[in-house]
Amino acid sequence: MARREVLVQLDDDLVTQLDDLAAQLGTNRSELLRRGATAVITSEDLATADRELVAAYQRQPADPALIQSARRLAAQTVP
């Protein structure tokens, strides 16, 4: 995959922490920043999906009979 160089300004303490962690993990600062960016994007995607699911249930609540069935099943299977 093609990469593009991007300028990011970080304070000295954060750079030191990144470098220390990179050394511990046997990688480099750029790889850690790529992983961090991916984690932020993934986290936001999951949060968006959660918000959409909540909104869907608010528009169309679950059938009470389905909820009751799920409770009975859970009560039978949980020790």
N, C-alpha and C positions, 0 to 999 in steps of 0.2 A: 504494500500500500504506500502511495506517495505521502510524503510528509512535508509540512510547511513549518518553517521556523517562526515562532511567535515570541515576542518580547513580553516577559512577565516580570513585574517588579515585586520583590519580596524583601522583608526586613532581614537583617543579618542573623537574628536568632532562628528564624524559620529556615533559612538556608543551611545553617549549622545542623539543625535537627534533621532536615532532609538528607544532608550528606552523611550524617551518622547512621540514619536508618538505612540508607542505600548501601553503606559499607556492611552493615549487619546482614542485609539480605543478599549481598553479592550482586547488586545492580547499580544503576546510576540515578542521578537526580531527575533527569528527563523521563526515565521510565516510571519513577514514582509519581511524577506530575501527570503523566498519561493515565496511570491507574487511578489517580485521584479524580481526574476529570471524568473518566468513565464511571466511577462510583457515584459522583454527583449526578450525572445524567441518568443513570439507572435508578438511583434513589428518587429522583423527581418523576421519572416515568411511573414508578410504583405508587408514589403518592398521588399522582394524577388518576391512575386507575382506581385507587381506593376512594378518592373523592367522587369519581363517576359512579362507582358501585353504590356508595351511600346515597347519592342523589337519585339513582334509579330506584332504590328501595323506598325512598321518601315519596317518589312519584307513584310507585306501585308497590305498596307494602306486601310482604309475604302472606300467603294464605294461612290463616290461623290454624287450620287443620294440619297443614304441613309442619308448622312450628310444634304443635302438640305431638305429632308423630315422631319428630326428631327428638323431642324431649324424652318420650317413652323409650325410644331406641337407645338414647344415650344412657338413660337410667338402667337399662338392661345390660349394657356393655361395660359400664364403668364400675370398677370394684368398690 
